[in-house]
Amino acid sequence: MKNPLARGRDAYPYLLPIQTRWMDNDVYGHVNNVVYYSYFDTVVNEYLLRERVLDFESSDAIGLVVQTQCEYFSSVAFPDRLTVGLCAVRIGTSSVRYEIGLFRECDAIPAAQGHFVHVYVDRVTRKPKPLSDALRAALMPLLLIEQPD
């Protein structure tokens, strides 16, 4: 199913290749819906690690997923090679809304598209905490500026 709201590859400043695995398929012969969220989580955290703004063990602030969503336009299955695109559509005081597109290797239109919202909180108190300057700087290249119609 095609969707006019699906973003093309060019909307995503960061692209990560991901190989589907045999175990990703379910009994219906396609990648199970739960696995898409794993791909989404992988691209976000891989980007943050690459930018050196994610430290699992000692960061004062941690990002908690508070909202997720995924729309499926077509199925993927092992052994498909995927490209997962990442952009940010909102960078707030203590939160980030990432949008993710999941593309078969050569497709221009995503097989699935979704979003994650991370709220950054103090590791101990779990109270919202402003994004660090380093994190904010790492996120800026991902920011998608919507053009009015």
Buried (B, 14 or more C-beta within 10 A) or exposed (E): EEEEEBBEBEBBBBEBEBEBEEEBBEEEEBBEEEBBBEBBBBBBEBBBEEBEBBEEEEBEBBBEBEEBEBEBBEBBBBEBEBBBBBBBBEBEEBBBBBBBBBBBEEBEBBBBBBBBBBBBBEEEEEEBBEBBEEBBEBBEEBEBEEEEE
